[in-house]
Amino acid sequence: MPTRTPLSRLAPGEHGLIAAVEGPEGLRQRLAALGFRAGRAVLLLRRARLGGPLHVRLGTTDVAIRPAEAGAVSLRAVAARAP
């Protein structure tokens, strides 16, 4: 079984494919409404200081997400962005 990495563990510039969104139903629905669905590509653009939100890109949409919520998003095929 391939290794899954939580979105909250990515470094800026890394990207991956969403494998699953876990957690309470309300959180899963909110993340789905923002575009976090299995099979979608996600890119971590930057991390705010002091444990603040993560700035991620889903296709052409940029989203700020709390690290705790990002931990509910499991990724597969994580890699650094090509130069």
Phi and psi in degrees as a GROMACS rama.xvg file:
@    title "Ramachandran Plot"
@    xaxis  label "Phi"
@    yaxis  label "Psi"
@TYPE xy
-65.2681  150.545  PRO-2
-73.7178  136.493  THR-3
-108.267  141.745  ARG-4
-120.12  132.321  THR-5
-68.914  145.263  PRO-6
-55.8711  -33.0722  LEU-7
-65.3984  -14.7742  SER-8
-94.6203  -6.32421  ARG-9
-69.7663  150.774  LEU-10
-97.7225  153.734  ALA-11
-53.7501  133.882  PRO-12
96.5295  -13.3409  GLY-13
-86.9882  151.44  GLU-14
-139.116  163.891  HIS-15
-163.968  179.176  GLY-16
-106.763  136.382  LEU-17
-70.668  124.843  ILE-18
-95.566  -39.0529  ALA-19
-162.584  154.37  ALA-20
-119.723  120.444  VAL-21
-116.009  171.882  GLU-22
116.741  -173.714  GLY-23
-60.5826  153.831  PRO-24
-54.7535  -42.5784  GLU-25
-60.7139  -41.9479  GLY-26
-66.6266  -43.7739  LEU-27
-60.9973  -40.9006  ARG-28
-66.2459  -41.9806  GLN-29
-63.5693  -45.3085  ARG-30
-65.3966  -37.7766  LEU-31
-63.3938  -39.0599  ALA-32
-64.8743  -28.7228  ALA-33
-83.2901  -7.97911  LEU-34
108.329  3.75777  GLY-35
-82.3542  94.674  PHE-36
-131.261  150.579  ARG-37
-55.0179  135.979  ALA-38
94.3476  -14.893  GLY-39
-80.5542  144.947  ARG-40
-82.956  141.721  ALA-41
-134.074  140.132  VAL-42
-125.02  128.363  LEU-43
-86.8714  115.886  LEU-44
-85.0633  -46.3886  LEU-45
-162.603  163.409  ARG-46
-117.697  135.401  ARG-47
-75.062  155.574  ALA-48
-71.9105  162.12  ARG-49
57.1301  36.9694  LEU-50
75.0224  21.7501  GLY-51
-75.5154  -171.229  GLY-52
-66.5218  159.212  PRO-53
-98.4623  140.101  LEU-54
-101.662  111.703  HIS-55
-121.286  156.063  VAL-56
-118.661  127.633  ARG-57
-116.878  101.849  LEU-58
65.0915  -115.394  GLY-59
-105.369  7.79917  THR-60
-105.064  130.571  THR-61
-100.312  136.228  ASP-62
-134.104  140.124  VAL-63
-101.844  130.053  ALA-64
-136.672  139.957  ILE-65
-65.3357  146.613  ARG-66
-57.5869  -36.4136  PRO-67
-64.1426  -39.8426  ALA-68
-70.8343  -36.7387  GLU-69
-64.1619  -27.0576  ALA-70
-66.1044  -18.9104  GLY-71
-83.2824  -8.53613  ALA-72
-101.223  114.666  VAL-73
-94.8454  135.074  SER-74
-116.229  152.334  LEU-75
-125.49  163.962  ARG-76
55.9846  51.6347  ALA-77
-79.3134  134.926  VAL-78
-152.169  162.246  ALA-79
-76.3661  148.423  ALA-80
-67.2044  139.257  ARG-81
-67.0262  143.83  ALA-82
